Amino acid sequence: MNIRPFRLLSATEINHLAPRVQALKQSLSEHGEIETIELSQTTSAALAEPCLLFYSENYLLAAISKQNMPAFQKWLLNNKDEHEIYQKVSEQVITKALKAFFNVSELIIKAGHHPEDWFYRGSPCLEIHLKLRSNDFNLYINPQWINQQALPLQEKKLNLAKLSDCLGNERIELNLQFTGFELSLQELAELNEGDVIELDHSITMPLILTINNKPLSPATLGSKQQMKAIKLRGNHV
């Protein structure tokens, strides 16, 4: 089963391939001036049929649209003549440059179809874009190969602080609750200052210490150093 790699390449990972791009550029520069050369991740390609496919030991490494070749030939030989000899010379120059890029001794060119399985969301396929005398020329690199060459993924080591260290000085509000009781609206409206309300909470029943309206512990009222206090009667209720 051929598993497609998914990877978002960082600028650092793309720059990791800079020496290979430089080798390709140096090889091509022997034949003419290259205005710009750029390397970027792509999930779509303008690869019209048919294509030139470059293999090393039956492993597909790169692809170029044949429609892109006249621009290269114009740059290389200053003509777009479709004579077979000119096409062969152009292919040989590209092959030599790709050998330098991939650092392989042999590359075989085959005519073929657009490798659609290279282009999908999350694909690490790379496009090498060259500007040759104002003409655009694009090469596409197998995402499987890119994934093998890219820097290994590293786990981010996070220096996590203890929760107690982060929240140790935070202030929280605690409340004591009686057992709930009910009043009618009429009784509520007739309440006055000084009225005594009889609760449903037994005098022997502990109060409930709460945090954010959630029970924390039973507690009883008391005093300490002339201040009202509560005494916890157990763990969480």
N, C-alpha and C positions, 0 to 999 in steps of 0.2 A: 504493500500500500504506500503510495507516494503522499506523504504528509506535507502540506504547504506551510512554509514558515511564516509566522506573523511577527513583525518587529518594526517599531518606530525607531529609525536610526537617528542618533543624536549628531550634532555637528562634530563632536569629538570622534565618533565612530566613522563618519564620512571622511574626516581629515586623516584618519588612520590609513586610508587608501591613497593619500596624496602622493607617496613615492611611486605608486603604480601609475597614477595619472601623469606624473612627471616623466616616467619612462615612455609612456605612449606619446606624450607631446614631443619629447626629444627625438623619437623615431620619425614622427611626421615632419618635424621642423627641418629635417635634412632635405625635404623636397619643397618647402615653401613656408611662408609666414602664416602663423596661426594667430588670428586676432584675439580670440578668447577661447577658453576651455573650462567647462563647468561640470561638476558632478552633483547630482541631486537624486533624491528618492522619488519614485513615481509610481502611481497605481494605474496609470493609463498611458497608452502609447499611440503615436501616429505611425504605426507600422502597417503600411499598405501592402497587400499581396502583389507579387510574391516577395519572399525575403531571402536574404543570404544568411545562412546559419553557420556558425563557426564551432567546430567540434574538436575536442582533445580526447583521444582514446574513447570515442563514442559518447562523450559527455558534452552536452550542449552548453557552451559558455556565453556566447554573444549572438545578437541578431541585428541585422540592418535591413531596412526596406530597400529593394532594388531601385525604387523610384528616387531614392536619395543619392544614388550613385552618380548621375550626371553632374550634380553640384560638386561632388568630390573630384570627378574627372576634370571638370572645368578649372578647379583650383590647381590640380596636379599637372595637367597637360595643356591647360589653356584652350581646351576645345571640348565639345560635347558629342563628337563623332561616335556613333554607336558601333563602330568597327570592333570586332572581337578582340583584336590585339590591344586596343586602348582599355577595354573593359578588364582584360586580364592583368594589365599593368596596374590599374587602380586597385584591383582585388589583392594583388601581391603586396602593394604598399600598405594597405589596411591590415592584411594578415600579419605582416612584419611588426606593425605597431601593436597589434593585439597580443602577439607573442611576448612583446616586451611588457605589456600590461599584466598578462596572466603569468608571466615568467615560465613559459613552456617552450619546448623545443619544436613542437609540431602542432599545426592547426590545419584542419581540413575544412574546406568550404563546400557546403551543399546548398542547393536551392530547395526551399521548403515553405511551409506555411507559418503564418504569424503564431508564435507560441503564446496562445491566449492564457494558459495557466500561469503565466508570469505576472499577470496584471489583475490585481484584486485589492480590496481594501485591507490594509495592513501588510501588503507585500513589501519586502525589502529590496525589490528590484531597483537598480540604479540606472539612470540615464546619463550618458556622457554627451554633452552638447558642445559642439565646436562651431565657431564662427570662422568661416573660410572665405575671405574676400566678400564679405556681406552675405554669404550663403550659409544657411543652417545645415548642419550635418549631425545626425543623432545615432548613437550606438546604445544598445540596451544589454544589460548584464544579468545573467541568470540569478534570481533571488536566492536559490539554494546555495550557489557559490558565495554570494555576498554574505549570507548568514554564517557560512563556515569561516569566512575571513574576518568578520567583524569582531570587535573586542568582546570577550566573554561577559555575559551578564553578571553583575555583582549585586549581592544583597546589600541594601543600605543598612549600615549599622547605626542604630539610633541609641543615643545615650538617654535612656528613659529614667526619669527621677521617680522616687517612691511617691505613691499617692499621699502618704502621710506627710512627706516633706512639702508637697505642693499645697495641700489643703489644711496643714496643721494650724495655721493662724486665721483661717476663715471663721467668721462669727455666724452662728445659726440661732434661730429663735425656737425655744422650747415652750410648750404650753401644758398646763394641767387641766384635765377635763373631768367633769362630773358625768354621771350617767345622764343621758338626755331626758328631757321632760317636755310636756306639751302644755300650752296655754291657748285658750280661745282668743280670737281677735278682741272680743269684748273685755276679757280679763286683762289682756295686754294694754288696751286703751285706758283701763281704770287704774293702772299702776301709778303710785305716787312715791315720792322720796320718803324713805323710812319704812315702806311696806316690807314685810317678811314673806318670802316665797318658800313654801315647803317643797323640797326636792324629793325625787324618787330614789336618791342615792343614800343607801344605808350608812349610818355613822361609822359602822365597823368595816365598810368596804373601802379599799384603797382607791385613791384617785389614779388616773391614767396619765402618765407623762407622754406627750406626743411631739412629733417633729413632722412638719408639713402635713398635719392632720392624720399621720400614721402612728399607731401605738408603738411606744418604745419600751416602757417599763411601768409596772405598778409602783405607786409611791404613796407615802403618808406624810401629812403635814407635821412639822416640828419647829424647833428653834435652835439657833446656834449663835453664841456670842451676841446675844440680844438682837438677832436678826431672824426673821422668819426663814425657814428652810424646809426642804423635803428630804425624805429618806427613801432611796430606791429599795424596792422589796423583791427584786429579782431581775432576771435578764429580759430579753424581748418577750412581749406578750403575744 
